[in-house]
Structures are given as structure tokens and as C-alpha cells.
Amino acid sequence: MKIIDLSFVIENGIPTCGTPWHQTVKLEQMGTIDTVGRNTHSILLGSHTGTHMDAPYHFVKGGRTIESTPLETLCGPISVIDFSKFKAGDVVQYDDVKDLKVTERMLFRFDWFKHWRTGDYYKAFPFFSEEAVSFLMANGIKLLAMDTPSPDDTKNINSIDSPNHKALLSKDIIIIEYLNNTDQIDLAKKHTLVALPLKLKGSDGSPSRVILFEE
Ligand SMILES: [Zn+2]
């Protein structure tokens, strides 16, 4: 069995959502072996840093927070859909998903992770139409994962208008964003997802280690 790591490395200087409220990464050495006999770091992160998960509370008042996300949703069989034909600015329409077998967990590969740290990562990434998301929801999706920054239109990234986030999160559907290495997935194989956020009390999301077992 192969294990594929779909997570970005978290380090100083990685891009974060270009909004004034999002914290940039600050990893700083505190103790060192030479000074206090051990290495330690302080870690300052936004909740939507690197490969991460959105909990309903991100957009829903009173919504579920990240520490109570059921592990049964985050771990288990997942379908991988190759949407690498979608390019910058493309929209996944209802017609593109209507013949898919919808499962509880679905991962959409756009190969957008290749733009990480290029300056283009947040620009015009492919996203889902509201009709496409409605179809997935009507057919029982519980977790939607992608290698782009968002299931929503890039022009909404700095506004409160994120219709797909709101639709999914209001129904307790988990969103995983910023996946890495999706081109390493062999579509002919079967996949099991393990996606683990930090158990942060009251948080709207968390950086997450996301891996696939492939067999
Ligand atoms: Zn997010």
C-alpha cells in the first residue's frame, strides 16, 4: 500500500489568503540546544494556513467548530475525480458533475497545487458553480476536498459572498482546501482518506495533515 502526502509544508513565507485579517506564518526558534539544552519553537498561524479544513463555524453562526468534527467524516473511502482539464478561470458546471457517482468523500484534482508559491495561486483558480455544488449536496456528499484555495469564485475571496462555502458549511459538509501532490494519485486504484485537523477549541478551521492510502 502506498501513502500519498497531500499536505503542503508549513514554513515562514508561504502564501496565505490575501486578506488583511489572515495571519501570516511565524515559526520562531525559542530554545536551542546550545542555550537551554533543547530546541523549541513558537508557532503563530491563521486557522486557514496551508493545507487546511473549514468547519461550519467559518461561515455559519453557531455552526460546528473544528474540534468536534466527526473523525468518521474525515477518515474513510474517498473518490478522486480528475478535473485537471479545468484551467485558470474555468467553472465546473452542473453538466460536468451530473454523471459522477457522488460519494460521501470526494477529492477534485485540478493540478492547481502547481501554482503554489508562484504568485498565481490565488488568481483565477477553477471553481464550482452553485448548481454543481447543489448536485453534489443533493446526492449525499459529506466532505469536499480540492487542490485549489476555494470552491468559490476567486472574485469573492475578499468578500462575504461565498455561496458554495455557505451552502456546504450550513449543511455540516466539511471543505478541505490547498491540497498538494494530487498528480501523484493513481486513479485506477482505491483510496482511503485520513485528514486530521488540530483539535482547536472553538476554531472555524485548522491546518491539517491530509494523506491518502492507495491500494
Ligand atoms: Zn479555508
py3Dmol code that shows the C-alpha trace and the ligand (Angstrom):
import py3Dmol

protein = """\
ATOM      1  CA  MET A   1       0.000   0.000   0.000  1.00  0.00           C
ATOM      2  CA  LYS A   2       1.247   3.468  -0.910  1.00  0.00           C
ATOM      3  CA  ILE A   3       0.791   6.571   1.240  1.00  0.00           C
ATOM      4  CA  ILE A   4       0.453   9.900  -0.592  1.00  0.00           C
ATOM      5  CA  ASP A   5       1.010  13.080   1.404  1.00  0.00           C
ATOM      6  CA  LEU A   6      -1.387  15.744   0.133  1.00  0.00           C
ATOM      7  CA  SER A   7      -0.196  18.426   2.554  1.00  0.00           C
ATOM      8  CA  PHE A   8       1.960  21.491   1.977  1.00  0.00           C
ATOM      9  CA  VAL A   9       4.931  22.150   4.230  1.00  0.00           C
ATOM     10  CA  ILE A  10       4.119  24.954   6.689  1.00  0.00           C
ATOM     11  CA  GLU A  11       7.029  27.363   6.861  1.00  0.00           C
ATOM     12  CA  ASN A  12       7.770  31.050   7.069  1.00  0.00           C
ATOM     13  CA  GLY A  13       6.997  32.836   3.801  1.00  0.00           C
ATOM     14  CA  ILE A  14       4.261  30.577   2.447  1.00  0.00           C
ATOM     15  CA  PRO A  15       1.343  32.499   0.960  1.00  0.00           C
ATOM     16  CA  THR A  16      -1.837  32.980   2.955  1.00  0.00           C
ATOM     17  CA  CYS A  17      -5.167  34.284   1.779  1.00  0.00           C
ATOM     18  CA  GLY A  18      -4.568  37.905   0.804  1.00  0.00           C
ATOM     19  CA  THR A  19      -6.953  39.421   3.285  1.00  0.00           C
ATOM     20  CA  PRO A  20      -5.890  41.841   5.975  1.00  0.00           C
ATOM     21  CA  TRP A  21      -7.321  39.596   8.680  1.00  0.00           C
ATOM     22  CA  HIS A  22      -5.352  36.487   7.822  1.00  0.00           C
ATOM     23  CA  GLN A  23      -2.237  35.870   9.899  1.00  0.00           C
ATOM     24  CA  THR A  24       0.997  35.091   8.097  1.00  0.00           C
ATOM     25  CA  VAL A  25       3.085  32.165   9.285  1.00  0.00           C
ATOM     26  CA  LYS A  26       5.591  32.891  12.026  1.00  0.00           C
ATOM     27  CA  LEU A  27       7.702  29.969  13.181  1.00  0.00           C
ATOM     28  CA  GLU A  28      10.394  31.140  15.563  1.00  0.00           C
ATOM     29  CA  GLN A  29      13.041  29.310  17.439  1.00  0.00           C
ATOM     30  CA  MET A  30      12.782  29.770  21.201  1.00  0.00           C
ATOM     31  CA  GLY A  31      15.200  27.478  22.986  1.00  0.00           C
ATOM     32  CA  THR A  32      18.247  25.989  21.335  1.00  0.00           C
ATOM     33  CA  ILE A  33      20.365  23.032  22.351  1.00  0.00           C
ATOM     34  CA  ASP A  34      23.312  25.362  22.839  1.00  0.00           C
ATOM     35  CA  THR A  35      21.438  27.773  25.147  1.00  0.00           C
ATOM     36  CA  VAL A  36      18.935  25.674  27.113  1.00  0.00           C
ATOM     37  CA  GLY A  37      19.717  22.117  26.112  1.00  0.00           C
ATOM     38  CA  ARG A  38      16.778  21.595  23.741  1.00  0.00           C
ATOM     39  CA  ASN A  39      15.259  23.033  20.541  1.00  0.00           C
ATOM     40  CA  THR A  40      11.758  24.513  20.787  1.00  0.00           C
ATOM     41  CA  HIS A  41       9.689  26.794  18.557  1.00  0.00           C
ATOM     42  CA  SER A  42       6.797  29.178  18.864  1.00  0.00           C
ATOM     43  CA  ILE A  43       4.130  28.775  16.192  1.00  0.00           C
ATOM     44  CA  LEU A  44       1.817  31.559  15.006  1.00  0.00           C
ATOM     45  CA  LEU A  45      -0.668  30.568  12.303  1.00  0.00           C
ATOM     46  CA  GLY A  46      -4.038  31.574  10.900  1.00  0.00           C
ATOM     47  CA  SER A  47      -6.683  28.866  11.027  1.00  0.00           C
ATOM     48  CA  HIS A  48      -6.717  28.674   7.186  1.00  0.00           C
ATOM     49  CA  THR A  49      -2.991  28.232   6.687  1.00  0.00           C
ATOM     50  CA  GLY A  50      -1.576  25.797   4.134  1.00  0.00           C
ATOM     51  CA  THR A  51      -3.469  22.561   3.571  1.00  0.00           C
ATOM     52  CA  HIS A  52      -6.442  23.010   5.876  1.00  0.00           C
ATOM     53  CA  MET A  53     -10.024  22.241   6.699  1.00  0.00           C
ATOM     54  CA  ASP A  54     -13.015  24.579   7.029  1.00  0.00           C
ATOM     55  CA  ALA A  55     -15.510  23.832   9.792  1.00  0.00           C
ATOM     56  CA  PRO A  56     -19.119  25.055   9.537  1.00  0.00           C
ATOM     57  CA  TYR A  57     -18.404  27.847  12.040  1.00  0.00           C
ATOM     58  CA  HIS A  58     -16.249  29.541   9.345  1.00  0.00           C
ATOM     59  CA  PHE A  59     -19.442  30.916   7.770  1.00  0.00           C
ATOM     60  CA  VAL A  60     -22.294  29.739   9.989  1.00  0.00           C
ATOM     61  CA  LYS A  61     -23.180  31.469  13.254  1.00  0.00           C
ATOM     62  CA  GLY A  62     -23.356  28.798  15.921  1.00  0.00           C
ATOM     63  CA  GLY A  63     -22.025  26.219  13.461  1.00  0.00           C
ATOM     64  CA  ARG A  64     -19.936  23.215  14.414  1.00  0.00           C
ATOM     65  CA  THR A  65     -16.339  24.045  15.316  1.00  0.00           C
ATOM     66  CA  ILE A  66     -13.287  22.122  14.222  1.00  0.00           C
ATOM     67  CA  GLU A  67     -12.617  20.133  17.392  1.00  0.00           C
ATOM     68  CA  SER A  68     -15.991  18.389  17.170  1.00  0.00           C
ATOM     69  CA  THR A  69     -15.747  17.379  13.509  1.00  0.00           C
ATOM     70  CA  PRO A  70     -16.554  13.658  13.431  1.00  0.00           C
ATOM     71  CA  LEU A  71     -13.494  11.572  12.624  1.00  0.00           C
ATOM     72  CA  GLU A  72     -15.865   9.227  10.778  1.00  0.00           C
ATOM     73  CA  THR A  73     -16.278  12.004   8.189  1.00  0.00           C
ATOM     74  CA  LEU A  74     -12.573  12.782   7.967  1.00  0.00           C
ATOM     75  CA  CYS A  75     -11.320   9.224   7.561  1.00  0.00           C
ATOM     76  CA  GLY A  76     -12.596   6.636   5.091  1.00  0.00           C
ATOM     77  CA  PRO A  77     -13.005   5.777   1.424  1.00  0.00           C
ATOM     78  CA  ILE A  78     -12.776   8.725  -0.979  1.00  0.00           C
ATOM     79  CA  SER A  79     -13.429   9.127  -4.697  1.00  0.00           C
ATOM     80  CA  VAL A  80     -10.845  11.033  -6.680  1.00  0.00           C
ATOM     81  CA  ILE A  81     -12.067  12.972  -9.700  1.00  0.00           C
ATOM     82  CA  ASP A  82      -9.586  14.114 -12.346  1.00  0.00           C
ATOM     83  CA  PHE A  83     -10.594  17.662 -13.274  1.00  0.00           C
ATOM     84  CA  SER A  84      -7.102  18.676 -14.394  1.00  0.00           C
ATOM     85  CA  LYS A  85      -8.610  19.689 -17.746  1.00  0.00           C
ATOM     86  CA  PHE A  86     -10.081  22.736 -15.980  1.00  0.00           C
ATOM     87  CA  LYS A  87      -7.740  25.687 -16.287  1.00  0.00           C
ATOM     88  CA  ALA A  88      -7.473  29.177 -14.796  1.00  0.00           C
ATOM     89  CA  GLY A  89     -10.834  30.893 -14.645  1.00  0.00           C
ATOM     90  CA  ASP A  90     -12.833  27.802 -15.640  1.00  0.00           C
ATOM     91  CA  VAL A  91     -16.078  26.996 -13.868  1.00  0.00           C
ATOM     92  CA  VAL A  92     -17.162  23.459 -13.029  1.00  0.00           C
ATOM     93  CA  GLN A  93     -20.761  23.372 -14.212  1.00  0.00           C
ATOM     94  CA  TYR A  94     -23.676  21.083 -13.410  1.00  0.00           C
ATOM     95  CA  ASP A  95     -23.077  19.247 -16.701  1.00  0.00           C
ATOM     96  CA  ASP A  96     -19.532  18.426 -15.583  1.00  0.00           C
ATOM     97  CA  VAL A  97     -20.689  16.666 -12.408  1.00  0.00           C
ATOM     98  CA  LYS A  98     -24.140  15.331 -13.249  1.00  0.00           C
ATOM     99  CA  ASP A  99     -22.811  11.929 -14.355  1.00  0.00           C
ATOM    100  CA  LEU A 100     -20.405  11.481 -11.455  1.00  0.00           C
ATOM    101  CA  LYS A 101     -21.073   8.842  -8.844  1.00  0.00           C
ATOM    102  CA  VAL A 102     -21.373  11.030  -5.759  1.00  0.00           C
ATOM    103  CA  THR A 103     -19.866   9.516  -2.615  1.00  0.00           C
ATOM    104  CA  GLU A 104     -19.547  10.779   0.974  1.00  0.00           C
ATOM    105  CA  ARG A 105     -15.972  11.934   0.416  1.00  0.00           C
ATOM    106  CA  MET A 106     -14.814  13.398  -2.894  1.00  0.00           C
ATOM    107  CA  LEU A 107     -11.463  14.854  -3.926  1.00  0.00           C
ATOM    108  CA  PHE A 108     -11.237  17.025  -7.026  1.00  0.00           C
ATOM    109  CA  ARG A 109      -7.855  17.226  -8.697  1.00  0.00           C
ATOM    110  CA  PHE A 110      -7.245  20.379 -10.746  1.00  0.00           C
ATOM    111  CA  ASP A 111      -3.412  20.270 -10.559  1.00  0.00           C
ATOM    112  CA  TRP A 112      -3.709  23.798  -9.175  1.00  0.00           C
ATOM    113  CA  PHE A 113      -1.190  22.981  -6.424  1.00  0.00           C
ATOM    114  CA  LYS A 114       1.471  23.514  -9.104  1.00  0.00           C
ATOM    115  CA  HIS A 115       0.838  27.265  -8.743  1.00  0.00           C
ATOM    116  CA  TRP A 116       1.756  27.219  -5.024  1.00  0.00           C
ATOM    117  CA  ARG A 117       4.293  29.984  -4.293  1.00  0.00           C
ATOM    118  CA  THR A 118       4.238  31.245  -7.898  1.00  0.00           C
ATOM    119  CA  GLY A 119       2.133  34.352  -7.277  1.00  0.00           C
ATOM    120  CA  ASP A 120      -0.700  32.859  -9.350  1.00  0.00           C
ATOM    121  CA  TYR A 121      -2.071  30.582  -6.643  1.00  0.00           C
ATOM    122  CA  TYR A 122      -4.921  32.891  -5.639  1.00  0.00           C
ATOM    123  CA  LYS A 123      -5.561  34.163  -9.169  1.00  0.00           C
ATOM    124  CA  ALA A 124      -8.428  32.783 -11.241  1.00  0.00           C
ATOM    125  CA  PHE A 125      -8.295  29.220  -9.972  1.00  0.00           C
ATOM    126  CA  PRO A 126     -11.058  26.941 -11.294  1.00  0.00           C
ATOM    127  CA  PHE A 127     -14.100  26.847  -9.035  1.00  0.00           C
ATOM    128  CA  PHE A 128     -17.545  25.261  -8.783  1.00  0.00           C
ATOM    129  CA  SER A 129     -20.840  26.723  -9.949  1.00  0.00           C
ATOM    130  CA  GLU A 130     -23.559  26.794  -7.318  1.00  0.00           C
ATOM    131  CA  GLU A 131     -25.525  24.281  -9.413  1.00  0.00           C
ATOM    132  CA  ALA A 132     -22.616  21.835  -9.394  1.00  0.00           C
ATOM    133  CA  VAL A 133     -22.283  22.080  -5.622  1.00  0.00           C
ATOM    134  CA  SER A 134     -26.054  21.691  -5.184  1.00  0.00           C
ATOM    135  CA  PHE A 135     -25.921  18.474  -7.186  1.00  0.00           C
ATOM    136  CA  LEU A 136     -23.131  17.049  -5.020  1.00  0.00           C
ATOM    137  CA  MET A 137     -25.032  18.020  -1.880  1.00  0.00           C
ATOM    138  CA  ALA A 138     -28.325  16.585  -3.085  1.00  0.00           C
ATOM    139  CA  ASN A 139     -26.574  13.285  -3.675  1.00  0.00           C
ATOM    140  CA  GLY A 140     -25.018  12.941  -0.250  1.00  0.00           C
ATOM    141  CA  ILE A 141     -21.522  14.413  -0.257  1.00  0.00           C
ATOM    142  CA  LYS A 142     -20.176  14.914   3.303  1.00  0.00           C
ATOM    143  CA  LEU A 143     -16.645  16.101   2.556  1.00  0.00           C
ATOM    144  CA  LEU A 144     -15.404  18.078  -0.448  1.00  0.00           C
ATOM    145  CA  ALA A 145     -11.628  18.284  -0.961  1.00  0.00           C
ATOM    146  CA  MET A 146      -9.719  20.148  -3.658  1.00  0.00           C
ATOM    147  CA  ASP A 147      -6.234  21.326  -4.601  1.00  0.00           C
ATOM    148  CA  THR A 148      -7.362  24.946  -5.102  1.00  0.00           C
ATOM    149  CA  PRO A 149      -7.784  27.674  -2.476  1.00  0.00           C
ATOM    150  CA  SER A 150     -11.588  27.547  -2.508  1.00  0.00           C
ATOM    151  CA  PRO A 151     -14.667  26.003  -4.102  1.00  0.00           C
ATOM    152  CA  ASP A 152     -15.905  29.575  -4.668  1.00  0.00           C
ATOM    153  CA  ASP A 153     -15.280  32.170  -7.331  1.00  0.00           C
ATOM    154  CA  THR A 154     -11.948  33.926  -6.919  1.00  0.00           C
ATOM    155  CA  LYS A 155     -13.615  37.330  -7.135  1.00  0.00           C
ATOM    156  CA  ASN A 156     -15.450  36.524  -3.929  1.00  0.00           C
ATOM    157  CA  ILE A 157     -12.333  35.722  -1.973  1.00  0.00           C
ATOM    158  CA  ASN A 158     -12.219  39.100  -0.260  1.00  0.00           C
ATOM    159  CA  SER A 159     -15.931  39.490   0.253  1.00  0.00           C
ATOM    160  CA  ILE A 160     -18.572  37.878   2.388  1.00  0.00           C
ATOM    161  CA  ASP A 161     -20.207  36.461  -0.702  1.00  0.00           C
ATOM    162  CA  SER A 162     -19.000  32.838  -0.830  1.00  0.00           C
ATOM    163  CA  PRO A 163     -22.127  30.945  -1.823  1.00  0.00           C
ATOM    164  CA  ASN A 164     -20.574  27.492  -2.070  1.00  0.00           C
ATOM    165  CA  HIS A 165     -18.883  27.792   1.316  1.00  0.00           C
ATOM    166  CA  LYS A 166     -22.164  28.901   2.856  1.00  0.00           C
ATOM    167  CA  ALA A 167     -24.219  26.170   1.195  1.00  0.00           C
ATOM    168  CA  LEU A 168     -21.802  23.381   2.160  1.00  0.00           C
ATOM    169  CA  LEU A 169     -20.981  24.525   5.677  1.00  0.00           C
ATOM    170  CA  SER A 170     -24.612  25.233   6.561  1.00  0.00           C
ATOM    171  CA  LYS A 171     -25.247  21.525   5.936  1.00  0.00           C
ATOM    172  CA  ASP A 172     -22.254  20.445   8.039  1.00  0.00           C
ATOM    173  CA  ILE A 173     -20.265  19.429   4.938  1.00  0.00           C
ATOM    174  CA  ILE A 174     -16.524  19.713   5.527  1.00  0.00           C
ATOM    175  CA  ILE A 175     -14.313  21.516   2.989  1.00  0.00           C
ATOM    176  CA  ILE A 176     -10.618  20.684   2.574  1.00  0.00           C
ATOM    177  CA  GLU A 177      -8.599  23.226   0.604  1.00  0.00           C
ATOM    178  CA  TYR A 178      -4.995  23.726  -0.586  1.00  0.00           C
ATOM    179  CA  LEU A 179      -4.216  20.052  -1.224  1.00  0.00           C
ATOM    180  CA  ASN A 180      -0.759  19.276  -2.587  1.00  0.00           C
ATOM    181  CA  ASN A 181       0.605  16.493  -4.833  1.00  0.00           C
ATOM    182  CA  THR A 182      -2.718  15.466  -6.369  1.00  0.00           C
ATOM    183  CA  ASP A 183      -0.951  14.404  -9.573  1.00  0.00           C
ATOM    184  CA  GLN A 184       0.604  11.513  -7.628  1.00  0.00           C
ATOM    185  CA  ILE A 185      -2.793   9.839  -7.250  1.00  0.00           C
ATOM    186  CA  ASP A 186      -3.348   6.790  -9.468  1.00  0.00           C
ATOM    187  CA  LEU A 187      -6.996   6.973 -10.491  1.00  0.00           C
ATOM    188  CA  ALA A 188      -7.091   3.247 -11.236  1.00  0.00           C
ATOM    189  CA  LYS A 189      -6.519   2.479  -7.548  1.00  0.00           C
ATOM    190  CA  LYS A 190      -8.756   2.665  -4.484  1.00  0.00           C
ATOM    191  CA  HIS A 191      -8.195   5.414  -1.912  1.00  0.00           C
ATOM    192  CA  THR A 192      -8.748   5.964   1.773  1.00  0.00           C
ATOM    193  CA  LEU A 193      -8.563   9.466   3.216  1.00  0.00           C
ATOM    194  CA  VAL A 194      -7.045  10.381   6.555  1.00  0.00           C
ATOM    195  CA  ALA A 195      -7.423  14.114   7.236  1.00  0.00           C
ATOM    196  CA  LEU A 196      -6.617  15.329  10.726  1.00  0.00           C
ATOM    197  CA  PRO A 197      -7.064  18.929  11.882  1.00  0.00           C
ATOM    198  CA  LEU A 198      -5.618  20.164  15.154  1.00  0.00           C
ATOM    199  CA  LYS A 199      -8.141  19.855  17.977  1.00  0.00           C
ATOM    200  CA  LEU A 200      -8.519  23.611  18.423  1.00  0.00           C
ATOM    201  CA  LYS A 201     -11.325  24.646  20.759  1.00  0.00           C
ATOM    202  CA  GLY A 202     -13.908  26.832  19.052  1.00  0.00           C
ATOM    203  CA  SER A 203     -11.982  27.214  15.790  1.00  0.00           C
ATOM    204  CA  ASP A 204     -13.502  27.752  12.337  1.00  0.00           C
ATOM    205  CA  GLY A 205     -10.819  25.623  10.718  1.00  0.00           C
ATOM    206  CA  SER A 206      -7.344  24.248  11.146  1.00  0.00           C
ATOM    207  CA  PRO A 207      -4.215  23.403   9.231  1.00  0.00           C
ATOM    208  CA  SER A 208      -4.474  19.664   8.644  1.00  0.00           C
ATOM    209  CA  ARG A 209      -2.261  16.760   7.722  1.00  0.00           C
ATOM    210  CA  VAL A 210      -4.055  15.118   4.819  1.00  0.00           C
ATOM    211  CA  ILE A 211      -2.915  11.775   3.427  1.00  0.00           C
ATOM    212  CA  LEU A 212      -4.315   9.108   1.118  1.00  0.00           C
ATOM    213  CA  PHE A 213      -3.780   5.402   1.391  1.00  0.00           C
ATOM    214  CA  GLU A 214      -3.640   3.984  -2.141  1.00  0.00           C
ATOM    215  CA  GLU A 215      -4.135   0.299  -2.890  1.00  0.00           C
TER     216      GLU A 215
END
"""
ligand_1 = """\
1
ZN
Zn -10.439 27.787 4.407
"""
view = py3Dmol.view(width=600, height=400)
view.addModel(protein, "pdb")
view.setStyle({"model": 0}, {"cartoon": {"style": "trace"}})
view.addModel(ligand_1, "xyz")
view.setStyle({"model": 1}, {"stick": {}})
view.zoomTo()
view.show()
